[in-house]
Amino acid sequence: MATATSRDGTRIGFERTGTGPALVLVDAAGGFRGFGPMKSLAEHLADRFTVVIYDRRGRGESGDTRPYAVEREVEDLATVIEEAGGPVFVHGFSSGAALGLLGAAAGLPISMLSLLEPPIAFDEPSRKSELAAEIDALVAAGRRADAVEHFHTSIGVPPEMTAGMRQAPFFPTLEGIAHTLAYDSRVTEAVSPATLRSVAVPALVVNSESSDERLRGWAQETAAALPQGRHLPLKGEWHGVPDDVLAPALAEFFLHGAI
């Protein structure tokens, strides 16, 4: 592991593996280097890329300078890209995909972008700001477990996946970073139609064929709204695609511009 310092002085933990062109992976809500899918995905890509994974602020080995602002997360991504020797490829998952979009729109040195099921919807009322405030209130009241459960229920995680969550061995990890779930809501809320129009680089938007209609539709709509967007459905589970399916698709896109 290495550390870098973001613009506001926040420590950002990251690590790199593999050889080849630089590829930065950006985690979804609740994910960091020690928890979630990105470490395994990095291993599947390391034979073709120098893969950089990092802990978004408030998670893992990264600091959490207050007050929080979405702009600080974009600066964190810029810091990681600089450490990676940008320009870089970026792959983001869910809210991490939203952060990748914000970074590309802000002009960070991102040459190509891939997005796995970004939760971007402009044709329905959004309550992400309200959800962020609710998460903040629950955490402030010491109800971190309730905050985790409320977040997952509110974003539409199927009931069969949330049943028994509190008894799962990984639940204490989620409790520990419950406050960052409000960050994810704010990051996603910050993506506007103008954001998508401002992304000038080639972008691949992936969804799982087994995700619900809402997630699949958001992926299609995001791809259509991006100036150089492409849409790719892949076999997978709800809100996820296995590494052995996703990694070859990303390699084809980033290295050959194909899907």
Order of alpha helices (4+ residues) and beta strands (2+ residues): beta-beta-beta-alpha-beta-alpha-beta-alpha-beta-alpha-alpha-alpha-alpha-alpha-alpha-beta-alpha-beta-alpha
